[in-house]
Amino acid sequence: MRDRYAEFTSLIMNINRYIQKIKSEEMKKLGLKGNQVQCIFYLFKEEGGLNAVQLGELCEEDKAAISRTLKALEAKGLIYLAGRKDKYGNPYRLTEAGNVCAREVVAKTEIFVQKASEGIDEESRTRLYDSLELIEKNLKDCIVRKEGGYD
């Protein structure tokens, strides 16, 4: 009999570990850390820019962590704050150097996703993502309802 809990948690933890290791190694070549990569990625996708609160939500980082990340990216000359110096209301945008870096990040992520998906046809990939989204929702619901226990 398969131990679904052990198999599920082991697979998820290993996938996450591999993603983090690859991301860390590849982005180190660009002089970036994982949380900085996420900000660059989202800013590249949103041409009008994003404010600190929006970036924090997208990157799933708290206010302090996103603030440190944005400060580091500004110091590297990859982003700038558009408008007045209101860190949370005005959007951050990529500089020209940030756009160059972002294109490299996106290219690397596309290769990474392609390699991770080798051998999976489109129908199976769609079912996989649908299943993962449902699992995420179900687990989130468990956390929200946990006051009465997980059963």
N, C-alpha and C positions, 0 to 999 in steps of 0.2 A: 504494500500500500504506500502510495506517495504521501509524503509529509508536505502538504501544500503550503503551510505557513513557512516552513524552513526553505522550501524551494523558492517561493515568492520573495521573501525578504532577502535571501541570498542573491537572487538574480538582480533585484532592484538595487541593492547595495553595491554589487559588483559593477553594474552598468554605470551607476553614479560615480564610483571610484575611477573607472576607466575614463569617463568623460572629463572629470576633474584633472586627471593626470595628463591627458592629451591636451586639454585646454591650457593647463599650466605650462607645459613644455613648449607648445606652439606659440603661445602668446608671450612667453618670456623672450622669444626671438624678436618680438616687436617692442619689448620693454614695457609690457602691460601685465597687470594682474587680472584674475578672473572677474572681479566686480567692475573693474575698469572696462573690460571687454564688453560686458553687458551694456554699460552706459553708452559706449561708442556705437555699439550695434543698434540700440534703440534710437539714438540721435540720428544715425545715418538713415534709418527707416522713416523718421519723421522730420521732413525737411524744414518745417516751421519751428522746430525746436521743441523741447520739453522742459518744464520747470522741475525743481528738485522733488516736489511731492509726487509728480507723475513718474519721474525716474525711480524714486524709491519704491513706488507700487509695482512698476514693471519689473524692476530688478529684485523685488522682494527683500529690500533692505530697510532697516530703520533709519530714522532721520539723521542720527549721528554718523552712521556708516556711509550713507549716501553723501553727506556733507564732506567727509574725509575723501571719498572717491572723487567728487567733483573738484575739490581743492587740488588734489594730485593731478588730475587731468588738465586743469587750468595751468598749473605750474609746468607741465610738459608742453604747453602751447597747443593742445589738441582741441580745447573747447574754450568758449567765452560766454559770458553772461550778456545777453542782449538787453538793451534798455538800461534803466537805472539799477543800482546795486541792491536790489531786493532779491536775495538768494532764493526765496521760495515762490515768489509770484511770477517773476520774469523767466522766459525760456533760456536754456542753455542751447548753444548751437556749436557745430563743429567748425573749427578753423580750416583753412586749406590743408594744413598738415594733418588735421583730424580727419578730413575727408579721404586723404591718401591712405592713412592708417586704417580707416573704416573699410575702404575697398579691399584691403588685404585681409582684414578680419572676416568680412563677408565671404571672400573667395575661399579662405581656409575653412570656414564653417560649412560651406556648400560641399567641399571635398570630404570633410569629416562626416557629414550626414549621408552623402552618397556611399562612402565606404561602409558605414554602419548599416546601410540598407541593402547591401549586396545580397542577392539571392532571394529577395522579398519582392513578389509581384505587387502591382498597384492595388489590387483588391485586398490582398493580405495586409498591406501597409495601412490602408484605410481602416480596416477592421482593428488592427493593432492600436492605432491612435484613438479610435473611438472607444476601444476597451480601456486604454490607459486613462482617457478623460473620465470615463465612468468610475473607474477605480479611485481616481483622485477625488471625484465628487463624493463617492461613498465614504471614503476615509475622512474627508473634511466634515461630512455630516456626522460621523461617529464622534469627532472631537467636539462639535457644536452640541451634541446631545449627551455628552459624557456625564453630566450632572447625575443622571440616573443610572450610570454604569454603561458598559459597552454592549450589554445584551438587549 
